Amino acid sequence: MRTEEESMDTLVIAIAATGLSLILVFVWMVSLSLRKKRIQEERKAKEVAYRRAIEKARKQEQEERVYKADTGHIPSILVLAKEAERSNIREALYWYEKAALLDNRAGMTGIIRISEKRRDDMVLKGHANFWRTCIQALDGNIDAKFEMGKAYAIGRGVDKQLSKGLIIIREVANEGYSSAMIYLGDWALSVDNPNSNPEEAAQWFYKAALDGNAEGKIKLAECYQTGKGVLQSHVRCSYWLENAAEKGSSEAMYRAGLAWAERSGEQAKSIAYIWLFLASQFGSEESRSVRDKVAHGLGIDSVVGLQALAKPILQKLNSGTVSNHSIIKAFNKLYKRESYFPDRDGHEFAEKDEAVTKTDEQTTEASS
């Protein structure tokens, strides 16, 4: 009996021990699960905090990049442009143009690249053409640099920046580009120029004329004819017109004829007829009626003689064998005209005496 009781006690103890073990295992497993859950939650919290920190750093970096870009830092501008090109073309163009306006080639090519993808956008096409011209200018093409300056001045393909355009055109003019000189001369006389300056206009036309530009010679002659920026002078007006005419300019021939036709005296009318005759032979329709009017006052014999004088000149003009000043010097000698030849340093624009007036008075007396 006792043995059975002992066995029973042993069994109870074993069951109790097993139950206790199970409880301990359960508690350990719950504890392990809670610890694992806590670790996971901590890891998630760290990941969230890390992502937030990264996002904050990226946002701060972006803000710094935008700030630097807004203040003209070209690498930052190009990074923003490239990022925006993937999703926001308008924003990309904004940044590329900002870089391009700082004379950055990558900014210019960015605008051109986007333009080629959006061929239906005519406004963008105009911008792209402008920046193509700018790239050529950066490569040393002086024609392109002049066109770039004009585009800035009038706002063609880019926002109008008159002062920048004029600075570029002045640089081109100072490099000896006569078309830029004429542009600056025209601007100095323009009614749209709040600081118009006839003296400056005459100086630019003078530089272009000395460079051999026919238009510059004609415009300078107009200045002398009207007294814009220089002392009024028929002698100098006719010189520059005849100098351009020697190079084959029919317009200069016509204008020289008009300038002499306005003078009194047979000699002046004779010179006028020769230039008007030559201009008509070079296809100037408007010169014919004036030529015939002058001829009517000279008489048939004089006209025949003047045509005989003009024909050898016409042959030389057609063959391009007229040497500089040869016709001018011949007319000076034949008609005893007061001679004038330009001061290549431009000192004549500083003259404030009566030299020009005196010369014109002498010429008038000789013509009479």
Sine and cosine of phi, psi and omega as CSV:
sin_phi,cos_phi,sin_psi,cos_psi,sin_omega,cos_omega
0.00,0.00,-0.68,0.74,0.00,-1.00
-0.90,0.43,-0.60,0.80,-0.01,-1.00
-0.90,0.43,-0.64,0.77,0.02,-1.00
-0.91,0.42,-0.66,0.75,0.01,-1.00
-0.90,0.44,-0.66,0.75,0.01,-1.00
-0.90,0.44,-0.64,0.77,0.01,-1.00
-0.90,0.44,-0.65,0.76,0.00,-1.00
-0.91,0.42,-0.67,0.74,0.02,-1.00
-0.88,0.47,-0.66,0.75,0.01,-1.00
-0.89,0.46,-0.66,0.75,-0.01,-1.00
-0.90,0.43,-0.68,0.74,0.00,-1.00
-0.88,0.47,-0.68,0.73,-0.01,-1.00
-0.89,0.46,-0.67,0.74,-0.02,-1.00
-0.90,0.44,-0.67,0.74,0.00,-1.00
-0.90,0.44,-0.68,0.73,0.00,-1.00
-0.89,0.46,-0.68,0.73,-0.01,-1.00
-0.89,0.45,-0.67,0.75,0.02,-1.00
-0.89,0.45,-0.68,0.74,0.00,-1.00
-0.90,0.44,-0.66,0.75,0.01,-1.00
-0.90,0.44,-0.63,0.78,0.02,-1.00
-0.89,0.45,-0.67,0.74,0.01,-1.00
-0.89,0.46,-0.64,0.77,0.02,-1.00
-0.90,0.44,-0.69,0.73,0.00,-1.00
-0.89,0.45,-0.66,0.75,0.04,-1.00
-0.89,0.46,-0.67,0.74,-0.01,-1.00
-0.90,0.45,-0.70,0.71,0.03,-1.00
-0.88,0.47,-0.64,0.77,0.00,-1.00
-0.91,0.42,-0.65,0.76,-0.01,-1.00
-0.92,0.38,-0.65,0.76,0.05,-1.00
-0.89,0.45,-0.69,0.72,0.01,-1.00
-0.88,0.47,-0.66,0.75,0.01,-1.00
-0.90,0.43,-0.66,0.75,0.01,-1.00
-0.90,0.43,-0.67,0.74,0.02,-1.00
-0.91,0.42,-0.63,0.78,0.01,-1.00
-0.91,0.42,-0.67,0.75,0.01,-1.00
-0.90,0.44,-0.67,0.74,0.01,-1.00
-0.90,0.44,-0.65,0.76,0.01,-1.00
-0.90,0.44,-0.66,0.75,0.01,-1.00
-0.89,0.45,-0.68,0.74,0.02,-1.00
-0.89,0.46,-0.68,0.73,0.02,-1.00
-0.90,0.43,-0.64,0.76,0.04,-1.00
-0.90,0.43,-0.65,0.76,0.01,-1.00
-0.90,0.44,-0.68,0.73,0.02,-1.00
-0.89,0.45,-0.66,0.75,0.01,-1.00
-0.89,0.45,-0.64,0.77,0.03,-1.00
-0.91,0.41,-0.64,0.76,0.01,-1.00
-0.90,0.43,-0.66,0.75,0.03,-1.00
-0.89,0.45,-0.71,0.71,0.01,-1.00
-0.89,0.46,-0.62,0.78,0.01,-1.00
-0.91,0.41,-0.72,0.70,0.02,-1.00
-0.88,0.48,-0.66,0.75,0.03,-1.00
-0.89,0.45,-0.66,0.75,0.01,-1.00
-0.90,0.43,-0.67,0.74,0.03,-1.00
-0.89,0.45,-0.71,0.71,0.00,-1.00
-0.88,0.47,-0.66,0.75,0.02,-1.00
-0.90,0.43,-0.66,0.75,0.01,-1.00
-0.91,0.41,-0.66,0.75,0.03,-1.00
-0.90,0.44,-0.68,0.73,0.01,-1.00
-0.89,0.46,-0.69,0.72,0.02,-1.00
-0.90,0.43,-0.66,0.75,0.03,-1.00
-0.89,0.46,-0.65,0.76,0.02,-1.00
-0.90,0.43,-0.68,0.74,0.02,-1.00
-0.89,0.46,-0.67,0.74,0.04,-1.00
-0.90,0.43,-0.63,0.77,0.00,-1.00
-0.91,0.41,-0.68,0.73,0.02,-1.00
-0.89,0.45,-0.66,0.75,0.02,-1.00
-0.88,0.47,-0.73,0.69,0.00,-1.00
-0.90,0.43,-0.62,0.78,0.02,-1.00
-0.90,0.43,-0.67,0.74,0.00,-1.00
-0.90,0.44,-0.42,0.91,0.00,-1.00
-0.99,-0.12,0.20,0.98,0.16,-0.99
0.99,-0.11,0.26,0.97,0.02,-1.00
-0.98,0.18,0.97,-0.24,-0.18,-0.98
-0.88,0.48,-0.70,0.72,0.03,-1.00
-0.83,0.55,-0.64,0.77,0.03,-1.00
-0.92,0.40,-0.64,0.77,0.02,-1.00
-0.87,0.50,-0.72,0.70,-0.05,-1.00
-0.93,0.37,-0.58,0.81,0.07,-1.00
-0.89,0.46,-0.73,0.69,0.01,-1.00
-0.89,0.45,-0.64,0.77,0.01,-1.00
-0.90,0.44,-0.71,0.71,-0.03,-1.00
-0.91,0.42,-0.65,0.76,0.04,-1.00
-0.89,0.45,-0.69,0.72,-0.05,-1.00
-0.94,0.33,-0.45,0.89,-0.04,-1.00
-0.88,0.48,-0.41,0.91,0.00,-1.00
-0.96,0.28,-0.46,0.89,-0.15,-0.99
-0.66,-0.75,-0.33,0.94,-0.09,-1.00
-0.64,-0.77,1.00,-0.01,-0.08,-1.00
-0.89,0.46,-0.63,0.77,-0.02,-1.00
-0.87,0.49,-0.70,0.72,0.02,-1.00
-0.92,0.39,-0.62,0.78,0.03,-1.00
-0.88,0.48,-0.69,0.73,0.02,-1.00
-0.89,0.46,-0.60,0.80,0.02,-1.00
-0.86,0.51,-0.74,0.67,-0.05,-1.00
-0.96,0.29,-0.63,0.78,0.04,-1.00
-0.88,0.47,-0.66,0.75,0.00,-1.00
-0.92,0.38,-0.57,0.82,0.05,-1.00
-0.88,0.48,-0.65,0.76,0.04,-1.00
-0.93,0.36,-0.65,0.76,-0.02,-1.00
-0.89,0.45,-0.62,0.79,0.01,-1.00
-0.93,0.37,-0.25,0.97,0.10,-0.99
-0.99,-0.11,0.32,0.95,0.04,-1.00
0.91,0.42,0.52,0.86,0.02,-1.00
-1.00,-0.06,0.83,-0.56,-0.06,-1.00
-0.90,0.43,-0.63,0.77,-0.01,-1.00
-0.88,0.47,-0.61,0.79,0.06,-1.00
-0.90,0.44,-0.66,0.75,0.00,-1.00
-0.90,0.43,-0.72,0.69,-0.02,-1.00
-0.93,0.38,-0.47,0.88,0.06,-1.00
-0.89,0.45,-0.70,0.72,0.03,-1.00
-0.90,0.44,-0.69,0.73,0.00,-1.00
-0.89,0.45,-0.67,0.75,-0.02,-1.00
-0.88,0.47,-0.71,0.70,0.02,-1.00
-0.91,0.41,-0.61,0.79,0.01,-1.00
-0.87,0.48,-0.63,0.77,-0.01,-1.00
-0.92,0.39,-0.39,0.92,0.05,-1.00
-1.00,0.06,-0.31,0.95,-0.04,-1.00
-0.82,-0.57,0.91,0.41,-0.12,-0.99
-0.91,0.41,-0.33,0.94,-0.03,-1.00
-0.99,0.15,-0.16,0.99,-0.02,-1.00
-1.00,0.01,0.99,-0.16,-0.08,-1.00
-0.94,0.33,-0.54,0.84,0.04,-1.00
-0.90,0.43,-0.71,0.70,0.03,-1.00
-0.90,0.44,-0.57,0.82,0.03,-1.00
-0.89,0.47,-0.65,0.76,0.05,-1.00
-0.89,0.45,-0.66,0.75,0.06,-1.00
-0.88,0.47,-0.70,0.72,-0.04,-1.00
-0.89,0.46,-0.65,0.76,0.03,-1.00
-0.88,0.47,-0.62,0.78,0.03,-1.00
-0.89,0.46,-0.71,0.70,-0.06,-1.00
-0.95,0.30,-0.46,0.89,0.14,-0.99
-0.88,0.48,-0.67,0.74,0.04,-1.00
-0.89,0.46,-0.65,0.76,0.00,-1.00
-0.90,0.44,-0.63,0.78,0.03,-1.00
-0.90,0.44,-0.66,0.75,0.06,-1.00
-0.88,0.47,-0.62,0.79,0.04,-1.00
-0.90,0.43,-0.66,0.76,0.04,-1.00
-0.89,0.46,-0.47,0.88,0.01,-1.00
-0.99,0.13,0.04,1.00,0.09,-1.00
0.99,-0.16,0.14,0.99,0.02,-1.00
-0.98,0.21,0.94,-0.34,-0.10,-0.99
-0.95,0.32,-0.51,0.86,0.08,-1.00
-0.88,0.47,-0.70,0.72,0.00,-1.00
-0.91,0.41,-0.61,0.79,0.01,-1.00
-0.90,0.44,-0.64,0.77,0.05,-1.00
-0.90,0.44,-0.70,0.71,0.03,-1.00
-0.89,0.45,-0.61,0.79,0.04,-1.00
-0.89,0.46,-0.70,0.71,0.02,-1.00
-0.88,0.48,-0.69,0.73,0.02,-1.00
-0.90,0.44,-0.63,0.78,0.00,-1.00
-0.89,0.46,-0.68,0.74,0.07,-1.00
-0.89,0.45,-0.64,0.77,-0.09,-1.00
-0.92,0.40,-0.56,0.83,-0.05,-1.00
-0.95,-0.32,-0.15,0.99,0.00,-1.00
0.98,0.19,0.72,0.70,0.02,-1.00
-0.97,-0.22,0.95,-0.30,-0.01,-1.00
0.99,0.14,0.02,1.00,-0.01,-1.00
-0.37,-0.93,0.39,-0.92,0.05,-1.00
-0.87,0.50,0.68,-0.74,-0.05,-1.00
-0.88,0.47,0.80,-0.60,0.09,-1.00
-0.69,-0.72,0.99,0.14,-0.12,-0.99
-0.83,0.55,-0.72,0.69,-0.06,-1.00
-0.89,0.45,-0.67,0.74,0.03,-1.00
-0.90,0.43,-0.68,0.74,0.02,-1.00
-0.87,0.49,-0.69,0.73,-0.01,-1.00
-0.92,0.39,-0.57,0.82,0.05,-1.00
-0.89,0.46,-0.70,0.72,0.00,-1.00
-0.91,0.42,-0.70,0.72,-0.01,-1.00
-0.90,0.44,-0.61,0.79,0.02,-1.00
-0.91,0.41,-0.63,0.78,0.05,-1.00
-0.87,0.50,-0.69,0.72,0.00,-1.00
-0.90,0.43,-0.67,0.74,0.02,-1.00
-0.88,0.47,-0.66,0.75,0.00,-1.00
-0.94,0.34,-0.28,0.96,0.10,-0.99
-1.00,0.09,0.01,1.00,0.06,-1.00
0.99,-0.10,0.29,0.96,-0.01,-1.00
-1.00,0.05,0.96,-0.29,-0.18,-0.98
-0.92,0.39,-0.54,0.84,0.03,-1.00
-0.88,0.47,-0.57,0.82,0.06,-1.00
-0.93,0.36,-0.59,0.81,0.05,-1.00
-0.88,0.48,-0.70,0.72,0.00,-1.00
-0.91,0.42,-0.64,0.77,0.03,-1.00
-0.86,0.52,-0.72,0.70,-0.01,-1.00
-0.92,0.40,-0.58,0.81,0.06,-1.00
-0.91,0.42,-0.69,0.72,0.04,-1.00
-0.89,0.45,-0.64,0.77,0.01,-1.00
-0.91,0.41,-0.61,0.79,0.01,-1.00
-0.91,0.42,-0.35,0.94,0.03,-1.00
-0.98,-0.20,-0.15,0.99,-0.13,-0.99
-0.91,0.41,0.62,-0.79,0.06,-1.00
-0.94,0.35,-0.31,0.95,0.02,-1.00
-0.99,0.12,-0.12,0.99,-0.02,-1.00
-1.00,-0.02,0.93,-0.37,0.00,-1.00
-0.91,0.40,-0.29,0.96,0.01,-1.00
-0.88,-0.47,0.70,0.71,-0.03,-1.00
-0.85,0.53,0.58,-0.81,-0.11,-0.99
-0.55,-0.84,1.00,-0.09,-0.03,-1.00
-0.86,0.52,-0.58,0.81,0.01,-1.00
-0.89,0.46,-0.68,0.73,0.03,-1.00
-0.91,0.42,-0.62,0.78,0.03,-1.00
-0.86,0.51,-0.73,0.68,-0.01,-1.00
-0.88,0.47,-0.60,0.80,0.00,-1.00
-0.91,0.42,-0.66,0.76,0.02,-1.00
-0.93,0.37,-0.66,0.75,0.04,-1.00
-0.89,0.46,-0.59,0.81,0.01,-1.00
-0.90,0.44,-0.69,0.72,0.02,-1.00
-0.89,0.45,-0.67,0.75,0.02,-1.00
-0.91,0.41,-0.63,0.78,0.01,-1.00
-0.90,0.44,-0.70,0.72,0.03,-1.00
-0.90,0.43,-0.43,0.90,0.03,-1.00
-0.98,0.19,-0.06,1.00,0.04,-1.00
1.00,-0.04,0.15,0.99,-0.04,-1.00
-0.98,0.19,0.86,-0.51,-0.06,-1.00
-0.89,0.45,-0.65,0.76,0.01,-1.00
-0.89,0.45,-0.64,0.77,0.04,-1.00
-0.88,0.47,-0.65,0.76,0.03,-1.00
-0.89,0.45,-0.68,0.73,-0.02,-1.00
-0.92,0.39,-0.67,0.74,0.00,-1.00
-0.93,0.38,-0.60,0.80,0.07,-1.00
-0.91,0.42,-0.64,0.77,0.05,-1.00
-0.87,0.50,-0.64,0.77,0.05,-1.00
-0.88,0.48,-0.63,0.78,0.04,-1.00
-0.87,0.49,-0.70,0.71,0.02,-1.00
-0.93,0.36,-0.53,0.85,-0.02,-1.00
-0.94,0.34,-0.61,0.80,-0.06,-1.00
-0.98,-0.21,-0.21,0.98,-0.03,-1.00
0.98,0.20,0.45,0.89,0.04,-1.00
-1.00,0.08,0.95,-0.31,0.06,-1.00
0.99,0.16,-0.14,0.99,0.02,-1.00
-0.61,-0.79,0.23,-0.97,0.11,-0.99
-0.94,0.34,0.71,-0.70,-0.03,-1.00
-0.88,0.48,0.74,-0.67,-0.08,-1.00
-0.44,-0.90,0.90,-0.44,0.08,-1.00
-0.93,0.37,-0.60,0.80,-0.02,-1.00
-0.85,0.53,-0.75,0.66,-0.05,-1.00
-0.97,0.26,-0.57,0.82,0.08,-1.00
-0.86,0.50,-0.77,0.64,-0.04,-1.00
-0.92,0.39,-0.57,0.82,0.02,-1.00
-0.85,0.53,-0.78,0.63,-0.09,-1.00
-0.93,0.37,-0.57,0.82,0.07,-1.00
-0.92,0.40,-0.70,0.71,-0.01,-1.00
-0.93,0.36,-0.54,0.84,0.05,-1.00
-0.91,0.42,-0.65,0.76,0.07,-1.00
-0.94,0.35,-0.59,0.81,0.01,-1.00
-0.90,0.43,-0.59,0.80,0.04,-1.00
-0.85,0.52,-0.44,0.90,-0.02,-1.00
-1.00,-0.02,0.10,1.00,0.10,-0.99
0.99,-0.14,0.21,0.98,0.01,-1.00
-0.98,0.18,0.93,-0.37,0.00,-1.00
-0.92,0.39,-0.54,0.84,0.04,-1.00
-0.90,0.43,-0.66,0.75,0.02,-1.00
-0.92,0.40,-0.63,0.78,0.07,-1.00
-0.86,0.51,-0.72,0.69,-0.01,-1.00
-0.89,0.46,-0.72,0.70,-0.03,-1.00
-0.93,0.38,-0.58,0.81,0.07,-1.00
-0.89,0.45,-0.66,0.75,0.05,-1.00
-0.88,0.48,-0.67,0.74,0.03,-1.00
-0.90,0.45,-0.69,0.72,-0.03,-1.00
-0.87,0.49,-0.65,0.76,0.01,-1.00
-0.98,0.22,-0.52,0.85,0.01,-1.00
-0.90,0.43,-0.45,0.90,0.01,-1.00
-0.97,0.22,-0.22,0.97,-0.01,-1.00
-1.00,0.07,0.42,-0.91,0.04,-1.00
-1.00,0.01,0.37,-0.93,0.06,-1.00
0.98,-0.22,0.53,-0.85,-0.06,-1.00
-0.91,0.41,-0.60,0.80,-0.01,-1.00
-0.89,0.45,-0.68,0.73,0.03,-1.00
-0.89,0.46,-0.66,0.75,0.01,-1.00
-0.92,0.39,-0.56,0.83,0.02,-1.00
-0.91,0.42,-0.71,0.70,0.04,-1.00
-0.89,0.47,-0.67,0.75,0.02,-1.00
-0.86,0.51,-0.70,0.71,-0.03,-1.00
-0.88,0.47,-0.69,0.73,-0.03,-1.00
-0.86,0.50,-0.73,0.69,-0.03,-1.00
-0.93,0.37,-0.61,0.80,0.02,-1.00
-0.93,0.36,-0.59,0.80,0.07,-1.00
-0.89,0.46,-0.73,0.69,0.01,-1.00
-0.90,0.44,-0.66,0.75,0.01,-1.00
-0.88,0.48,-0.66,0.75,0.01,-1.00
-0.91,0.42,-0.57,0.82,0.03,-1.00
-0.93,0.36,-0.41,0.91,0.05,-1.00
-1.00,-0.04,0.19,0.98,0.12,-0.99
1.00,-0.08,0.20,0.98,0.01,-1.00
-0.98,0.17,0.97,-0.25,-0.03,-1.00
-0.91,0.42,-0.64,0.77,-0.08,-1.00
-0.93,0.37,-0.35,0.94,-0.03,-1.00
-0.97,0.23,-0.36,0.93,-0.14,-0.99
-0.92,0.40,-0.70,0.71,-0.02,-1.00
-0.92,0.40,-0.62,0.78,0.02,-1.00
-0.93,0.36,-0.65,0.76,0.04,-1.00
-0.84,0.54,-0.73,0.68,-0.03,-1.00
-0.91,0.42,-0.58,0.81,0.04,-1.00
-0.91,0.42,-0.69,0.73,0.04,-1.00
-0.90,0.43,-0.67,0.75,-0.01,-1.00
-0.87,0.50,-0.60,0.80,-0.01,-1.00
-0.88,0.48,-0.55,0.84,0.00,-1.00
-0.99,0.11,-0.21,0.98,-0.03,-1.00
-1.00,-0.07,-0.56,0.83,-0.06,-1.00
0.99,-0.15,0.42,-0.91,-0.14,-0.99
-0.91,0.42,-0.65,0.76,-0.03,-1.00
-0.90,0.44,-0.69,0.72,0.02,-1.00
-0.90,0.44,-0.64,0.77,-0.01,-1.00
-0.89,0.45,-0.69,0.73,0.01,-1.00
-0.88,0.48,-0.68,0.73,0.01,-1.00
-0.91,0.42,-0.63,0.78,0.00,-1.00
-0.93,0.36,-0.59,0.81,0.06,-1.00
-0.91,0.42,-0.62,0.78,0.05,-1.00
-0.90,0.44,-0.57,0.82,0.04,-1.00
-0.95,0.31,-0.57,0.82,-0.10,-0.99
-0.98,0.19,-0.49,0.87,-0.11,-0.99
-0.89,0.46,-0.68,0.74,0.08,-1.00
-0.89,0.45,-0.57,0.82,0.06,-1.00
-0.90,0.44,-0.66,0.75,0.01,-1.00
-0.87,0.50,-0.67,0.74,0.00,-1.00
-0.88,0.47,-0.68,0.73,0.01,-1.00
-0.92,0.39,-0.62,0.79,0.04,-1.00
-0.90,0.44,-0.66,0.75,0.01,-1.00
-0.91,0.41,-0.55,0.83,-0.02,-1.00
-1.00,0.03,-0.15,0.99,0.00,-1.00
0.95,0.32,0.48,0.88,-0.05,-1.00
-0.96,-0.28,0.26,0.96,0.02,-1.00
-0.98,0.19,0.87,-0.49,0.04,-1.00
-0.98,0.17,0.39,-0.92,-0.07,-1.00
-0.86,0.51,0.78,-0.63,0.06,-1.00
0.96,0.29,0.03,1.00,-0.06,-1.00
-0.90,0.43,-0.70,0.71,0.01,-1.00
-0.94,0.35,-0.67,0.74,0.00,-1.00
-0.86,0.51,-0.73,0.68,-0.02,-1.00
-0.92,0.40,-0.60,0.80,0.03,-1.00
-0.90,0.43,-0.69,0.73,0.03,-1.00
-0.92,0.39,-0.62,0.79,0.03,-1.00
-0.86,0.51,-0.67,0.74,-0.03,-1.00
-0.96,0.28,-0.71,0.71,-0.06,-1.00
-0.91,0.41,-0.67,0.74,-0.07,-1.00
-0.96,-0.26,0.18,0.98,0.05,-1.00
0.79,0.61,0.73,0.68,0.01,-1.00
-0.99,0.13,0.46,-0.89,0.13,-0.99
-0.94,0.33,0.79,-0.61,-0.07,-1.00
-1.00,0.05,0.48,-0.87,0.09,-1.00
-0.56,-0.83,0.74,-0.68,0.13,-0.99
-0.70,-0.71,0.65,-0.76,-0.21,-0.98
-0.94,0.33,0.47,-0.88,0.15,-0.99
-1.00,0.06,0.93,-0.36,-0.12,-0.99
-0.92,0.39,-0.23,0.97,0.03,-1.00
-1.00,0.04,-0.10,0.99,0.04,-1.00
0.97,0.24,0.28,0.96,-0.03,-1.00
-0.92,0.40,-0.38,0.92,-0.06,-1.00
-0.88,0.48,-0.37,0.93,-0.01,-1.00
-0.97,0.26,-0.20,0.98,0.05,-1.00
-1.00,-0.04,-0.06,1.00,-0.03,-1.00
-0.93,0.37,0.71,-0.70,0.04,-1.00
-0.77,-0.64,0.19,0.98,-0.03,-1.00
-1.00,-0.06,-0.29,-0.96,-0.11,-0.99
-0.97,-0.26,0.34,0.94,-0.07,-1.00
-0.87,0.48,-0.71,0.71,-0.05,-1.00
-0.91,0.41,-0.69,0.72,0.00,-1.00
-0.88,0.47,-0.66,0.75,0.00,-1.00
-0.89,0.45,-0.68,0.74,0.01,-1.00
-0.87,0.49,-0.68,0.73,-0.01,-1.00
-0.91,0.40,-0.59,0.81,0.03,-1.00
-0.90,0.43,-0.64,0.77,0.03,-1.00
-0.91,0.42,-0.65,0.76,0.00,-1.00
-0.91,0.42,-0.66,0.75,0.02,-1.00
-0.87,0.49,-0.69,0.72,-0.01,-1.00
-0.90,0.43,-0.66,0.75,0.01,-1.00
-0.91,0.41,-0.62,0.78,0.00,-1.00
-0.92,0.38,-0.55,0.84,-0.01,-1.00
-0.96,0.29,0.00,0.00,0.00,0.00
